[in-house]
Amino acid sequence: MRMIKQGHLYQMTFLPGVFPVNCYFVEEEDGLTLIDAALPNSADGIATAAKKVGKAIRRIVLTHAHSDHIGALDHLKQMFPNVPVYISRRDARLLTGDRTLDASEPSNPIKGGVPKPNTIKTAPDVLLDDGSRIGSLLAIWTPGHTPGSMSFLDTRTQFLVAGDAFQTRGGFAVTGQLRPLFPFPAMATWNKELGMKSARKIREYQPELLAVGHGNMIAHPVELIDKALAL
C-alpha cells in the first residue's frame, strides 16, 4: 500500500502498479474520517495506516456501493464496531444487493461490482442526502457512476473526493468516458448523461484538489474538467 499526504487528506492506494484502488483519510480534530473501504483484503492496511497517522478512525464514509469501494467494510466494522458507517440514502439499497431502479430514474441497468443480496453484513448507521455534513465534509450527490454516488468536499481546503465521478488513471475522464489504458470505471458506469451533469456540478465548487477512486490526485483540476466535458 502507498500513502500520500496533501494537507488534511491522506490517499491510500492498493495495487498501485496494477489496478490502483484508492481510499482516503480526512484528518479532523477528533480523529480520522475514512472515505471508502477499498478491496476485501485492505482492512489491515487501512488500520496500519491509521496507526502511522497517529489518530483513530472515527467514521467510515462511502462514495458508492461498488465492490472496490466497500470491499473491506465488514472487516473494518468487526475491527471498529463503534465506528458509524455513512452512505447515500440511494446507494444504501445497492449495498444490500438491490439493483432495482426508481420510476423516476433512467432505465439503464446498474453495472459494476454490486454486492449480491445478503453478502454485506454491515448496515449503514447514517443515510446521506445532498448537502449533508460530516465533520468538515459537505456531501454532494453526484449520480451517474451509480444512482446514489456521492462526492465529499472538505470545506476547509476545497479538496474534493469524488469516488468514480472522475478517473485519472489511464487519462483524465468523466465517468463513462472510455480510456483504453484503464477502461474499468467506464465499463461500470450506470448513466453517462447524469455523470456529465454531476461533473459540471463538481466543477461549480471550484475544487483546489480532486481525489478519485482510481489514479493520482490532481491539483487545480478545473481546466482538466473543462477539457473532459468538452470531449
C-alpha positions as CSV (number, residue, x, y, z in Angstrom):
1,M,0.0,0.0,0.0
2,R,1.2,3.5,-0.9
3,M,0.2,6.6,1.2
4,I,0.5,10.2,0.1
5,K,-0.5,13.2,2.2
6,Q,-1.9,16.5,1.0
7,G,-2.9,18.9,3.8
8,H,-5.7,17.2,5.8
9,L,-6.1,14.4,3.2
10,Y,-4.3,11.1,3.0
11,Q,-4.6,8.9,-0.1
12,M,-4.0,5.2,0.4
13,T,-3.5,3.2,-2.8
14,F,-3.8,-0.5,-3.0
15,L,-2.2,-2.3,-6.0
16,P,-0.8,0.9,-7.3
17,G,1.1,-0.6,-10.2
18,V,-1.6,-3.0,-11.4
19,F,-5.1,-1.9,-10.6
20,P,-4.9,1.1,-8.3
21,V,-7.7,1.4,-5.8
22,N,-7.8,4.4,-3.6
23,C,-9.3,5.2,-0.2
24,Y,-8.8,8.3,1.9
25,F,-8.4,9.6,5.4
26,V,-9.6,13.1,6.1
27,E,-8.0,14.4,9.3
28,E,-10.3,16.0,11.8
29,E,-9.7,17.3,15.3
30,D,-11.4,14.2,16.8
31,G,-9.6,11.7,14.5
32,L,-9.9,10.3,11.0
33,T,-12.8,10.0,8.6
34,L,-12.2,7.1,6.2
35,I,-13.6,7.6,2.8
36,D,-14.3,4.2,1.1
37,A,-13.2,0.8,2.1
38,A,-11.1,-0.4,-0.9
39,L,-10.7,-4.1,-1.5
40,P,-11.6,-7.1,0.7
41,N,-8.0,-7.6,1.9
42,S,-7.5,-3.9,2.6
43,A,-8.6,-3.6,6.3
44,D,-5.3,-4.4,7.9
45,G,-3.5,-1.9,5.7
46,I,-6.1,0.8,6.5
47,A,-5.7,0.1,10.2
48,T,-1.9,0.2,10.0
49,A,-2.1,3.5,8.1
50,A,-4.3,5.0,10.9
51,K,-1.6,4.0,13.4
52,K,1.0,5.7,11.3
53,V,-1.0,8.9,11.2
54,G,-1.5,8.6,15.0
55,K,-5.2,9.1,15.1
56,A,-8.2,6.8,15.5
57,I,-10.8,6.1,12.7
58,R,-14.0,7.9,13.9
59,R,-16.3,7.3,10.9
60,I,-16.4,5.4,7.6
61,V,-18.0,7.3,4.6
62,L,-18.7,5.5,1.3
63,T,-18.8,7.3,-2.1
64,H,-20.9,4.4,-3.6
65,A,-21.6,0.7,-3.2
66,H,-19.3,-0.9,-5.8
67,S,-17.1,-3.8,-4.5
68,D,-13.8,-1.9,-4.9
69,H,-15.1,0.8,-2.6
70,I,-16.8,-1.4,0.0
71,G,-14.6,-4.4,-0.1
72,A,-13.1,-4.2,3.5
73,L,-16.3,-2.7,5.0
74,D,-17.4,-5.8,7.0
75,H,-13.8,-6.5,8.2
76,L,-13.4,-2.9,9.3
77,K,-16.7,-2.9,11.1
78,Q,-15.5,-6.0,13.0
79,M,-12.3,-4.2,13.9
80,F,-14.0,-1.0,14.9
81,P,-17.6,-1.9,15.9
82,N,-18.4,1.5,17.3
83,V,-17.4,3.5,14.2
84,P,-20.5,4.6,12.3
85,V,-20.9,4.0,8.6
86,Y,-22.3,6.6,6.2
87,I,-23.6,6.2,2.7
88,S,-26.1,7.9,0.4
89,R,-29.7,7.1,1.0
90,R,-29.9,5.8,-2.6
91,D,-26.8,3.6,-2.6
92,A,-27.8,2.1,0.7
93,R,-30.1,-0.1,-1.4
94,L,-27.2,-1.1,-3.6
95,L,-25.2,-2.1,-0.5
96,T,-27.9,-4.7,0.1
97,G,-27.7,-6.0,-3.4
98,D,-30.9,-4.3,-4.6
99,R,-30.3,-3.3,-8.3
100,T,-33.9,-2.1,-8.9
101,L,-34.5,1.3,-10.3
102,D,-37.0,4.0,-9.2
103,A,-39.6,5.0,-11.7
104,S,-38.0,8.5,-12.0
105,E,-34.6,7.1,-12.8
106,P,-33.1,6.3,-16.3
107,S,-33.7,2.7,-17.2
108,N,-30.0,1.8,-17.8
109,P,-29.1,-1.3,-15.9
110,I,-26.8,-0.7,-12.9
111,K,-23.4,-2.0,-13.7
112,G,-20.2,-2.9,-11.9
113,G,-19.5,-4.9,-8.8
114,V,-22.7,-4.5,-6.8
115,P,-22.7,-7.0,-3.9
116,K,-25.0,-10.0,-4.1
117,P,-28.0,-9.9,-1.8
118,N,-27.2,-10.6,1.9
119,T,-23.4,-10.7,1.3
120,I,-22.6,-7.4,3.1
121,K,-23.4,-7.7,6.8
122,T,-22.8,-4.1,7.8
123,A,-25.8,-1.9,7.8
124,P,-25.2,1.9,7.4
125,D,-25.7,4.0,10.5
126,V,-26.3,7.3,8.7
127,L,-28.0,7.9,5.3
128,L,-26.7,10.9,3.5
129,D,-28.6,13.4,1.3
130,D,-27.3,16.2,-0.9
131,G,-25.9,18.8,1.4
132,S,-25.4,16.6,4.5
133,R,-22.4,17.4,6.7
134,I,-19.9,15.0,8.2
135,G,-17.4,17.0,10.2
136,S,-15.6,19.3,7.8
137,L,-17.1,17.4,4.8
138,L,-20.0,18.5,2.6
139,A,-21.8,15.6,0.9
140,I,-22.6,16.3,-2.7
141,W,-24.9,14.0,-4.6
142,T,-23.2,13.2,-7.9
143,P,-25.1,10.3,-9.6
144,G,-24.0,8.8,-12.8
145,H,-21.5,6.1,-12.0
146,T,-24.2,4.7,-9.7
147,P,-27.6,6.2,-8.9
148,G,-26.5,7.3,-5.4
149,S,-22.9,8.2,-5.9
150,M,-21.6,10.9,-3.6
151,S,-18.6,13.3,-3.6
152,F,-17.2,14.9,-0.5
153,L,-15.8,18.4,-0.3
154,D,-13.6,19.4,2.6
155,T,-14.9,23.0,3.3
156,R,-11.6,24.0,4.9
157,T,-9.4,23.4,1.9
158,Q,-11.8,22.9,-1.1
159,F,-10.3,19.4,-1.6
160,L,-12.9,17.2,-3.2
161,V,-13.0,13.3,-3.0
162,A,-15.1,12.3,-6.0
163,G,-15.2,8.5,-5.9
164,D,-15.6,7.4,-9.5
165,A,-17.3,10.6,-10.8
166,F,-13.9,11.0,-12.5
167,Q,-10.8,8.9,-13.1
168,T,-7.2,9.9,-13.5
169,R,-5.7,6.5,-14.2
170,G,-5.2,5.9,-17.9
171,G,-6.1,9.6,-18.6
172,F,-8.4,12.1,-17.1
173,A,-12.0,11.3,-17.7
174,V,-15.6,11.9,-16.6
175,T,-17.3,8.7,-15.5
176,G,-18.4,6.8,-18.6
177,Q,-15.7,8.2,-20.9
178,L,-13.7,5.1,-22.0
179,R,-10.0,5.3,-21.5
180,P,-8.4,2.2,-23.2
181,L,-5.5,2.2,-20.8
182,F,-7.9,1.8,-17.9
183,P,-11.4,1.1,-19.1
184,F,-12.9,-0.3,-16.0
185,P,-14.6,2.8,-14.5
186,A,-16.4,3.5,-17.8
187,M,-17.5,-0.1,-18.1
188,A,-19.0,0.1,-14.6
189,T,-20.9,3.4,-15.2
190,W,-24.7,3.3,-15.0
191,N,-25.7,6.6,-16.8
192,K,-23.2,8.8,-18.7
193,E,-25.6,11.7,-19.1
194,L,-26.1,12.0,-15.3
195,G,-22.4,11.6,-14.9
196,M,-21.8,14.7,-17.1
197,K,-24.3,16.7,-15.1
198,S,-22.5,15.6,-11.9
199,A,-19.1,16.6,-13.4
200,R,-20.5,20.1,-14.1
201,K,-21.9,20.2,-10.5
202,I,-18.5,19.3,-9.1
203,R,-16.8,22.0,-11.3
204,E,-19.1,24.6,-9.8
205,Y,-17.4,24.1,-6.4
206,Q,-14.0,25.1,-7.9
207,P,-12.1,22.3,-6.1
208,E,-8.5,23.1,-5.3
209,L,-7.7,19.4,-5.5
210,L,-9.5,16.4,-6.9
211,A,-9.1,12.9,-5.4
212,V,-10.7,9.9,-7.1
213,G,-11.1,6.2,-6.8
214,H,-8.6,5.3,-9.4
215,G,-5.5,7.3,-10.2
216,N,-3.4,10.2,-8.7
217,M,-4.7,13.3,-7.0
218,I,-4.9,16.3,-9.3
219,A,-4.3,19.9,-8.0
220,H,-6.2,22.7,-9.6
221,P,-8.3,20.3,-11.8
222,V,-10.9,22.8,-13.2
223,E,-9.1,23.1,-16.6
224,L,-8.9,19.3,-17.0
225,I,-12.6,19.0,-16.0
226,D,-13.5,21.5,-18.7
227,K,-11.5,19.6,-21.3
228,A,-13.1,16.3,-20.4
229,L,-16.5,17.8,-20.5
230,A,-15.8,19.3,-23.9
231,L,-14.9,15.8,-25.2
